[in-house]
Amino acid sequence: MRERAIPHQPRIAAERLSALVASRLCHDLVSPLGAIGNGVELLEMAPPVEDGPSPELQLLSESVEAARARIRVFRVAFGQASAEQRISVPDLASLLRDLSAGGRLNLQVDAQGDMPRVETRLILLAVMCLETALPWGGRVLVCRGLQGWRLVAEAERTRAIPQLWAWLQTGDVPLSDPAAAEVQFPLLAIHAAAANRQLAAELDETGAEISF
């Protein structure tokens, strides 16, 4: 009897697979959103029936731009990043504006030059972690020094979730599976380790800091 051939079982790291899936989703969503945005622009160019665009059209336009901005962030934060890709500081500032649009965080960047895209991904994931800790708003300074990147947050009060911050800290606190809206915590830890970056995080009643 002829032996059956065993199918080849491809192997791929879980974090790379998830990044590729995210890149594909973002890429496929950009095109239809772009088409919707073009349609909105054509409607805005049409002769107005009343004084200015209707509230419905304005809401549609704002919603499309918000979705496109969020996808631009997701492509870098969750997508595939190679060591050769680089992003300028103005592009980082633009991504941070996209991330904070409509939110309660005031984000500022203090850096020069450019950076590897893998670092940009870590920064965006770290900001998402700070968003979770500062749901009532606050200020975040993203700065680069001799020791690497620091994200320093200030707020009137913070929301402490020890089981999430345990992903970013060393210690014996048990790790728990995050919700979908909290996936940035394990992703930041995983990608920092993959990039050989030492991750540190602190949180108190009026601020937080993440560095790598």
Residue pairs with C-beta under 8 A, 6 or more apart in sequence:
15 187
15 190
15 191
15 194
16 80
18 78
19 78
19 79
19 80
19 81
20 80
22 74
22 75
22 78
22 79
22 80
23 75
23 78
23 79
23 80
26 71
26 74
26 75
26 78
26 79
27 75
29 71
30 68
30 71
33 64
33 67
33 68
33 71
34 68
36 64
37 61
37 64
37 65
37 68
40 57
40 60
40 61
40 64
43 53
43 57
44 53
44 57
44 61
53 61
66 101
66 102
69 97
69 98
69 99
69 101
70 98
70 99
72 95
72 98
73 95
73 98
73 99
73 124
76 87
76 95
76 117
76 120
76 121
76 124
77 121
77 124
77 125
77 128
77 184
78 187
81 116
81 117
81 118
81 120
81 121
82 117
83 116
83 118
85 116
85 117
86 114
86 115
86 116
86 117
87 95
87 114
87 115
87 116
87 117
87 120
88 113
88 114
89 109
89 111
89 112
89 113
89 114
89 115
92 109
92 111
92 115
92 120
92 123
92 142
93 109
95 120
95 124
96 107
96 109
96 124
96 127
96 142
97 107
99 107
99 124
99 127
99 128
100 106
100 107
103 131
104 134
104 135
104 136
104 137
104 138
105 127
105 130
105 131
105 134
105 137
105 138
105 139
105 140
106 137
106 138
106 139
106 140
107 127
107 140
107 142
108 139
108 140
108 141
108 142
109 142
109 143
110 141
110 142
110 143
110 144
111 142
111 143
111 144
112 144
115 144
118 191
118 195
119 149
119 195
121 191
122 149
122 188
122 191
122 192
122 195
122 197
122 212
123 142
123 149
123 151
125 184
125 187
125 188
125 191
126 149
126 151
126 188
126 210
126 212
127 140
127 142
127 151
128 184
129 164
129 165
129 168
129 184
129 185
129 188
129 201
129 210
130 138
130 140
130 151
130 153
130 208
130 210
132 159
132 161
132 164
132 181
132 182
132 184
132 185
133 153
133 158
133 159
133 160
133 161
133 165
133 203
133 208
134 140
134 153
134 155
134 158
134 159
134 208
135 159
136 155
136 156
136 157
136 159
137 155
138 153
138 154
138 155
138 156
138 158
138 207
139 153
139 154
139 155
140 151
140 152
140 153
140 154
141 150
141 151
141 152
141 153
142 149
142 150
142 151
143 149
143 150
143 151
143 152
144 150
147 211
148 197
148 198
148 211
148 212
149 211
149 212
150 209
150 210
150 211
151 209
151 210
151 211
152 207
152 209
153 207
153 208
153 209
154 206
154 207
155 206
155 207
156 206
157 205
157 206
158 203
158 204
158 205
158 206
158 207
158 208
160 203
162 173
163 173
163 174
163 175
163 176
164 178
164 182
164 185
165 185
165 201
165 203
166 173
166 174
166 175
166 176
167 175
167 178
167 185
167 186
167 188
167 189
168 185
168 188
168 189
168 199
168 200
168 201
168 210
169 200
169 201
175 186
178 185
178 186
188 199
188 210
189 199
192 198
192 199
192 212
193 199
197 212
198 212
199 210
199 211
199 212
200 209
200 210
200 211
200 212
201 208
201 209
201 210
201 211
202 208
202 209
